[in-house]
Every structure is written in structure tokens, then in C-alpha cells.
Amino acid sequence: MNNYENKEYQNPLFEKIETARRRPSQIKDTHINLSHGSGGKAMRDLIANIFVKSFDNPILSQLEDQATFDLYNFSQHGNRLAFTTDSYVVDPLFFPGSDIGELAINGTINDLAVSGAKPLYLTCSMILEEGLPIETLRKVVASMQKAAKKAGVQIVTGDTKVVNRGCADKLFINTAGIGIIPPGIDISPRHIQPGDVVIINGEIGNHGTAILIARGELALETDIESDCQPLHELVAEIIKVCPQIHAMRDATRGGLATVLNEFAQTSNLGIRINENAIPIREEVNGVCEILGLEPLYLANEGKLVIVAPPEKADLILETMRNHPTGKDASIIGQIITNPPGIVLLKTAFGAERIIDMLVGDQLPRIC
């Protein structure tokens, strides 16, 4: 057997073949094709040259079917796990101020952050349409890695699928995230109390407006950019000064109005907000007036809504305004007993109207 092995398996030709098999080839294709999702060499080369090369870290480089962790490292940050997942189908892929890649990273980070968690690890799964330019994919992946690095998180595992031309719209991304909640933090709308204040960290509607203008379907021009940004550092500062935050959520699809209605329904309390106190750009209001849209329903990708004890309101507001992602923070309302489960808006004219949950979809494919 040793002689056989020496003659057959130590042949220099076999060694060259094995070396070639282990070394990924450079991608020569300019567009995604079905072979990139076949599970073979083309797929391996795509993963190695684009995803692994960009996201490289010790966990991902193992190239296993799963990411594995030392639980001891988790316990250094807290005693409760936060786990979330989200999918991103925005159109167009690139828009003023951001793109689908950065959106996927920051959106998942923010879903973890509003529980009070410190984000640690993310996954990345992509559905690619046949014909997608490889260069477009490179740009999206580079943007994801830049956002992940800026936020101090690692992308540790993922998946790639390719579908026939026309079965998807260029590129869809699914991400999942894991974070750790520090001891003593329990943020939930169940804790909302009458008299609590409602705080937002800045202008609403910028993301939805930026996407609408970027589609080029309307003869409108503005310099509005998406507010896409990670919020975990801001949240960390907030819970330092007030660990007793009662509720916190990021206002993405459905906007500020939807978050407030969720809070009201879960707590079975009412919420009254003041139209004059809500930060909103004049340009966003203008676009909404022209198109008949309600800015309270417009999507955001860097805005969080907080419900906190009134005695902590000024301290929280000061803390938020000292952070770049909260510099335009404002107290916009208060929790009331009646009517239960209803959100009321005090208008600029002094009247009140009910702000209900969004029915239908003002702007499809916005995140």
C-alpha cells in the first residue's frame, strides 16, 4: 500500500490539482449567472473573492456551515441574549445617503439596540438575480463591511442563492443579529406608565422621502438623504443615565405613528403627541403636501422612540443631544390614561385628531 501511495497519490500532478482546487480563482464573469448558486466551484469562488475577502474574521474564515462561539465571551457582556432577523428589499439599491448594504447592517444593529443589547455578531444571506452586475455586488458587500466595522460587529456566517432572471429584483438581503443585554435592563412596552414622556432622537421621514425621490418617478428635487445610522452607542449612553427606560423601538416601516400605536395597544394606555414638537424638515413636509402623504407614517432608518419616566426626561434629553445621532432629540408627547390604546395628535392649530395604525402602504420597497 505504501508503494501504491507513493506512486499514485504523491504524483506531482495530483499535488498541482489539489493546490489548484484549494486556491479560489479570480472571478472572470461580469454578471451573476446560475452557476454562482450551484454549490460548485463558481459559487465557491464568488464567496471567497467577494464575501470572505470583505468580511474576513477568525469565525467566518473557518467556512463551516455554522458559526460557533465561546459562551464565556458572551457572559462578559451580560446575562440575556437578544436575537433578531430582518430582510431588505429596497428599491433602488443605492440612494442618497446610503444603500441596501449599509441599511441591512444598521437596521439589524438597531433592532438589537432598542432592547438595550450590545450587538456582537451578524449573519448575511443574499438572494441574487441572474444578470446582476458583479461590480454592484462588490459595492454592496463593501458597504456592509464598512458599516459593520464602524459599528464594531462581525459578520460571521451566511448563505448565497441565485434565482433566474426576473424571479427577484436584483438583490435581496437577509440578516440576523445576536447581542447581549446588560444585567438590570428590561425594556418593554408592558412597563409604560401614565405620565411617562415620549422622546424621539431627531427628524422623521428623511429615509422614506430620500427613497421616493431616488426612484426618479416624480419631477422633484431635494438634497434630503436617508437617516440610515447605527443607534447602539446612543442607546448605551441613554441606559447609563436611565436604566429604567420603559419602552424603546426604532421607527422604520410605518414610521413614528406605527410605533406609537404599538406602544398604546400593548400598554392599553393613550398617547398624546404635540405636532409642533416633532422634528421634521420643511422639505419633507413639502413633499408630503404635494403627494398627499402623512409624514408620521414615513419610514426612518436611524430614529428611535423612547418612553421614559418623566423625572428622567431632562437628563435623557441632554444625554441624547450630546451624541451625534441624537443632537435633534425632542420630547414630543406624554402617556395618558384615556382614551386607552389610542394615539392623539395635538395639531398646530390646537385641535386633536386620532393617529391610527398605517393601513395599506404609502411607499412600497423602502427597506
Salt bridges, closest charged atoms under 4 A:
GLU18 OE1 - ARG21 NH1 3.56
GLU18 OE2 - ARG22 NE 2.81
ASP29 OD2 - HIS36 NE2 3.24
ASP45 OD2 - LYS41 NZ 3.03
ASP159 OD2 - LYS161 NZ 2.54
ASP169 OD1 - LYS170 NZ 2.59
ASP169 OD2 - ARG365 NH1 3.37
ASP186 OD2 - HIS191 NE2 3.13
ASP196 OD2 - HIS246 ND1 2.58
ASP223 OD1 - ARG281 NH2 3.03
ASP227 OD2 - LYS303 NZ 3.12
GLU233 OE1 - HIS323 NE2 3.98
GLU237 OE2 - LYS240 NZ 3.32
GLU262 OE1 - ARG249 NH1 2.92
GLU283 OE2 - ARG281 NH2 2.96
GLU294 OE1 - ARG353 NH2 3.00
ASP328 OD2 - LYS327 NZ 3.15
GLU352 OE2 - ARG272 NE 2.50
